[in-house]
Structure formats: C-alpha cells, structure tokens
C-alpha cells in the first residue's frame, strides 16, 4: 500500500462480456478498429505501469470518443481518475456506469471510495452498504464502511466492521491497522499503541504502520517513543516536523476537528487508514 489517501490503492476489476459467433466474417473496418483499440489499451496499460497516469487517461478518453458505451474502458478511466486523485471526475464516470448496472458491486465500490476521498462519509457509507447487501462477505466493502464510520465518529461501529472483515481474512494487516487507528481517532491512544505494536515490526509490517504507531505515541505525549519509532523510516528533519505536528494536535480539544485534520486532505503527518482491495 502506498502512502496515498486511505492508501487508495485501487485494483478495480473491469466489466467483461462475450459475444456469440454469428457465422459471418468480420468486416475489414471492424478488424481495423478492434486492432487499433487493442493497441491503444496496451499503450494505456504500459503508461499506467510506468506511472504516466495522464497519458493513460488520454488514451481511454480517445477510445470513449469513438464508443461512449464501452463500459470496460469507462471503468478503467474511473479507476485511473481516482488513482490520480480526481475524485469528482471518477464519480461522474462511476455514476454513468451505475445507471447501466445499478447492482454492480465494483461500481458501487468505486463510488464509495471516491466519496471517501472527498470526505463524504455519509454518502460513501450508502454505497458500501449496498455492496454488503449484495455480498455480506465483501471484505473491501466492510473495510470501506468501517472507514466511513470512523470518519463520521462512529468508532465502535467501525471496529465491529473491521472485526467482521477480519473473521473472513484474519491475517489482513491493513484491517488490523484500521482497527488500531479507530482507537486513536477516539482518543484512546494507549489501546491504539497496544494494537499497533502487535503489527508494526513483523515481516509484513510497513513504514506506514510504524508511522501510525509513532503518531499514537506522539498524541499520547510520549515524545521520546514517537521520535524513536518515527526515526526508523524518516530523516531527522521530517521526524522533528512530525513531532511538532503531534504537539499541535494535542492542544486541540475538539475530537471532530482532530478527526478532520487526520482524515481530511492528506498531510505528510496524518495516519494512514488502509483500504482493502
């Protein structure tokens, strides 16, 4: 998981379909268009792999100019918009797809994730709930619903959703991270530290989780521990900046304000909730 918003890290599955053979040979024009589309999609795929998201978006847009009903490409475009942080554009694409397939869980998940990105927990929750209604064991939907609940300040509910998902995937470190951070959002730093310590130094631990642990220590007021943990992955100047940020947060009494600072637009210091793909 990268240190992007909620690690949105999306691996969105695309819609697929099949056509029965008609017994007729395809026309040269059709073959030419199909070949061109295939080549364009390969170019877009290579662009994504090399980090050139803008180029891939441009390719998908050109494909859709020729066929606006190409749901496969629409889905890829929506996912890329979200990956690029263009959540409003992503929502426009996913809403178009929702009109065609209102019970497609992947489309609903895209809408939920995009609304999380825009800090719209109530709207995001609606889409995650719809996904869960379609599949009660949808781990990513349970995780997303948990994140939206944490955003809204319903931390006990969020933790129950993370635990429900962990029953299905008990080794998922992202869910364990979110479960711990839910306590942090609630102001129970000691419990958050306990749970983060359990996952911060194992073989599958990440710098993200260690920095979440450092923040928990910082918010608790243990500057020495926060500095030590933060320094495992960051340079001294960044560590010092983080420590000052933790001190600033400690002076804020309003939990809603703290939650918005932590889960709103990304800062280098904010804890990282992990969205399960």
ABEGO torsion letter per residue (X at the ends): XBABBGGOGBBBBBBBBBBBBAGBBBBAAAAAAAAAAAAAAAAAAAAAAAGBAAAAAAAAAAAAAABAABAAAAAAAAAAAAAAGBAAAAAAAAAAAAAABAABAAAAAAAAAAAAAAGBAAAAAAAAAAAAAABAABAAAAAAAAAAAAAAGBAAAAAAAAAAAAAABAABAAAAAAAAAAAAAAGBAAAAAAAAAAAAABAABBAAAAAAAAAAAAAAGBAAAAAAAAAAABBAAAAAAAAAAAAAAAABABAAAAAAAAABBBBAABBBBBBBX
